[in-house]
Amino acid sequence: MADLPLTHPVPHSVGLDRPSRRLPANACDSHMHIFDPRFAPSRHWKRQPPRAEVAAYRQLQQRLGTSRTVVVNPSTYGTDNACMLDALAQLGTSARGVAVVGAEVDDAQLERLAAQRVCGLRVNFVTPQSWGATTPEMLTALARKAARLGWHVQVFVHPGQLVELAPLLEALPASLVIDHMARIDPAEGPAGAAFATLRRLLDRGNTWVKLSGVYMRSREGAPAYGDAHALGRALVQAAPERMLWGSDWPHTTEAPGTVDDAGLADVLRAWCGGDGVMDRILVDNPARLYGFGEA
């Protein structure tokens, strides 16, 4: 049965089209954020957050055909994970969470998060954090705590930071997830030092990459982000079994009214070169990393 045409755009998502192919059952959006005005931003955060609640995100799921999701606590809320946990409660067992915590977090706090389906910690070197500058020592301390729970650490870095932190990243005791393709410049792509570093990390077998945020560095832009094609294709070919895809909805790094989420799914399809690989990235890989059960 054909999907009914959309009549109204999804908040923070341009267009009315669906992805060019129907996504597989249990497809997962492995990176998105919820912003709810019931929860106050951290005092360190200076920008007005968007209104992007669970009800609006469910509209995006209906448009794309995804059913599983990973809610990542944004820097907006500092180390207060209440908005993310509320979203997990609303979304139910088809959702997992990635929390932001301080280095002083204790095991009891982490176990309470685990009971609410949190399974990873985000360590951000790019955007302002409530504690100030993120340090390598903080990453190491949090990775040890994550490893005790069988969690992963999700790291957001600039390309130069990835290269600089490589020895530390290789020694982390927990599985490593790299956000937004490490923000690698498409102009350098697979030929640059950051990709070489990322490839070495992938070859270790314990690193995953989120194929998300392509718009952050693309100069060519929508709909195809063609200048990033070589980079995306090279990542998929390097480790298709440890690639993840995320919408990054509601696209807070971009000007309002510029990102088409169905188009982002089509970009992934172009990078994969085949629907079987795409299904692996959308279903099998997130099921394994986030514990969704049998794919």
ZIFEN-V307821 format. One record per residue. N is the residue number from 1. OMEGA is omega in radians with two decimals (999 if undefined). BURIAL is I if it has 16 or more other C-alpha atoms within 10 Angstrom, else O. Layout:
BEGIN
{{N | OMEGA | BURIAL} {N | OMEGA | BURIAL}}
END
This chain:
BEGIN
{{1 | -3.13 | O} {2 | 3.07 | O} {3 | 3.08 | O} {4 | 3.13 | O} {5 | 3.09 | O} {6 | -3.14 | O} {7 | -3.14 | O} {8 | 3.12 | O} {9 | 3.03 | O} {10 | 3.08 | I} {11 | 3.11 | I} {12 | -3.12 | I} {13 | -3.06 | I} {14 | 2.96 | I} {15 | -3.13 | I} {16 | -3.14 | I} {17 | 2.96 | I} {18 | 3.06 | I} {19 | -3.05 | I} {20 | 2.98 | O} {21 | 3.08 | O} {22 | -3.11 | O} {23 | -3.07 | I} {24 | 3.04 | I} {25 | 3.13 | O} {26 | 3.05 | I} {27 | -3.04 | I} {28 | 2.91 | I} {29 | -2.94 | I} {30 | 3.09 | I} {31 | 3.04 | I} {32 | -3.11 | I} {33 | 3.01 | I} {34 | 3.05 | I} {35 | -3.05 | I} {36 | -3.09 | I} {37 | 3.05 | O} {38 | -3.08 | O} {39 | -3.06 | O} {40 | 3.05 | O} {41 | 3.02 | I} {42 | -3.13 | O} {43 | -3.11 | O} {44 | -3.00 | O} {45 | -3.01 | I} {46 | -3.10 | O} {47 | 3.08 | O} {48 | 3.14 | O} {49 | 3.08 | I} {50 | 2.98 | O} {51 | -3.05 | O} {52 | -3.01 | I} {53 | -3.09 | I} {54 | -3.12 | I} {55 | 3.11 | O} {56 | 3.13 | O} {57 | 3.09 | I} {58 | 3.05 | O} {59 | 3.10 | O} {60 | 3.09 | I} {61 | 3.13 | I} {62 | 3.13 | O} {63 | -3.05 | I} {64 | -3.03 | I} {65 | 3.04 | I} {66 | 3.11 | I} {67 | 3.08 | I} {68 | -3.12 | I} {69 | 3.06 | I} {70 | -3.12 | I} {71 | -3.12 | I} {72 | 3.13 | I} {73 | -3.10 | I} {74 | 3.12 | I} {75 | -3.14 | I} {76 | -3.05 | I} {77 | -3.14 | I} {78 | 3.12 | I} {79 | 3.06 | I} {80 | -3.09 | I} {81 | -3.02 | I} {82 | -3.13 | O} {83 | 3.12 | I} {84 | -3.14 | I} {85 | 3.07 | I} {86 | 3.10 | O} {87 | 3.10 | I} {88 | 3.12 | I} {89 | 3.13 | O} {90 | -3.05 | O} {91 | 3.04 | I} {92 | -2.97 | O} {93 | 3.09 | O} {94 | -3.13 | O} {95 | 3.02 | I} {96 | -3.09 | I} {97 | 2.98 | I} {98 | -3.00 | I} {99 | 2.98 | I} {100 | -3.11 | I} {101 | 3.04 | I} {102 | -3.10 | I} {103 | -3.10 | I} {104 | -3.10 | O} {105 | -3.12 | O} {106 | -3.06 | O} {107 | -3.13 | O} {108 | 3.09 | O} {109 | -3.14 | O} {110 | 3.12 | I} {111 | 3.07 | O} {112 | 3.07 | O} {113 | -3.14 | I} {114 | 3.14 | I} {115 | 3.13 | O} {116 | 3.03 | I} {117 | 2.91 | I} {118 | -3.09 | I} {119 | 3.12 | I} {120 | 3.10 | I} {121 | 3.09 | I} {122 | 3.10 | I} {123 | -2.91 | I} {124 | 3.08 | I} {125 | -2.96 | I} {126 | -3.04 | O} {127 | -3.08 | O} {128 | 3.12 | I} {129 | -3.04 | I} {130 | -3.14 | I} {131 | -3.06 | O} {132 | -3.10 | O} {133 | 3.03 | O} {134 | -3.09 | I} {135 | 3.03 | O} {136 | 3.14 | O} {137 | 3.11 | O} {138 | 3.11 | O} {139 | -3.13 | I} {140 | -3.13 | I} {141 | -3.13 | O} {142 | 3.10 | I} {143 | 3.10 | I} {144 | 3.14 | I} {145 | 3.10 | I} {146 | -3.09 | I} {147 | -3.12 | I} {148 | 3.13 | O} {149 | -3.07 | O} {150 | 3.13 | O} {151 | 2.99 | I} {152 | 2.94 | I} {153 | -3.13 | I} {154 | -2.99 | I} {155 | 3.08 | I} {156 | -3.05 | I} {157 | 2.87 | I} {158 | -3.12 | I} {159 | 3.13 | I} {160 | 3.09 | O} {161 | 3.10 | O} {162 | 3.14 | I} {163 | -3.11 | I} {164 | -3.06 | O} {165 | -3.00 | O} {166 | -3.14 | I} {167 | 3.11 | O} {168 | -3.11 | O} {169 | 3.13 | I} {170 | -3.07 | O} {171 | -3.09 | O} {172 | -3.12 | I} {173 | -3.10 | I} {174 | 2.99 | I} {175 | -3.05 | I} {176 | 3.04 | I} {177 | 3.13 | I} {178 | 3.13 | I} {179 | 2.83 | I} {180 | 3.06 | I} {181 | 3.13 | I} {182 | 3.13 | I} {183 | -3.12 | I} {184 | 3.12 | I} {185 | 3.12 | I} {186 | 3.13 | I} {187 | 3.06 | O} {188 | 3.05 | O} {189 | -3.08 | I} {190 | -3.10 | I} {191 | -3.02 | O} {192 | -3.12 | O} {193 | -3.11 | I} {194 | 3.10 | I} {195 | 3.12 | I} {196 | 3.09 | O} {197 | -3.14 | I} {198 | 3.12 | I} {199 | 3.09 | I} {200 | 3.10 | O} {201 | 3.12 | I} {202 | -3.10 | I} {203 | 3.08 | O} {204 | 3.06 | O} {205 | -3.09 | O} {206 | -3.12 | I} {207 | 3.11 | I} {208 | 3.14 | I} {209 | 3.05 | I} {210 | 3.08 | I} {211 | -3.03 | I} {212 | 3.08 | I} {213 | -3.11 | I} {214 | -3.10 | I} {215 | -3.06 | I} {216 | -3.08 | O} {217 | -3.09 | I} {218 | 3.04 | I} {219 | -3.12 | O} {220 | 3.04 | O} {221 | -3.07 | I} {222 | 0.05 | I} {223 | -2.95 | I} {224 | -3.05 | I} {225 | -2.97 | I} {226 | 3.14 | I} {227 | 3.12 | I} {228 | -3.05 | I} {229 | -3.11 | I} {230 | 3.13 | I} {231 | -3.14 | I} {232 | 3.13 | I} {233 | -3.13 | I} {234 | 3.11 | I} {235 | 3.13 | I} {236 | -3.12 | I} {237 | -3.10 | O} {238 | -3.08 | I} {239 | -3.12 | I} {240 | -3.12 | I} {241 | 3.12 | I} {242 | 2.97 | I} {243 | 3.09 | I} {244 | 3.08 | I} {245 | 3.07 | I} {246 | 3.14 | I} {247 | -2.99 | I} {248 | 3.05 | I} {249 | 0.13 | I} {250 | 2.94 | I} {251 | -3.02 | I} {252 | 3.12 | O} {253 | -3.00 | O} {254 | 3.07 | O} {255 | 3.12 | O} {256 | 3.07 | O} {257 | -3.11 | O} {258 | -3.02 | I} {259 | 3.10 | I} {260 | -3.06 | I} {261 | 3.06 | I} {262 | 3.07 | I} {263 | 3.10 | I} {264 | 3.07 | I} {265 | 3.11 | I} {266 | 3.06 | I} {267 | 3.07 | I} {268 | -3.13 | I} {269 | 3.12 | I} {270 | 3.12 | I} {271 | -3.04 | I} {272 | 3.14 | I} {273 | 3.12 | O} {274 | -3.07 | O} {275 | 3.10 | O} {276 | 3.09 | O} {277 | 3.12 | I} {278 | 3.12 | I} {279 | 3.12 | I} {280 | -3.11 | I} {281 | -3.10 | I} {282 | -3.00 | I} {283 | -2.99 | I} {284 | -3.05 | I} {285 | 3.10 | I} {286 | 3.09 | I} {287 | -3.11 | I} {288 | -3.07 | O} {289 | -3.01 | I} {290 | 3.05 | I} {291 | 3.10 | O} {292 | -3.13 | I} {293 | -3.10 | O} {294 | 3.12 | O} {295 | 999 | O}}
END
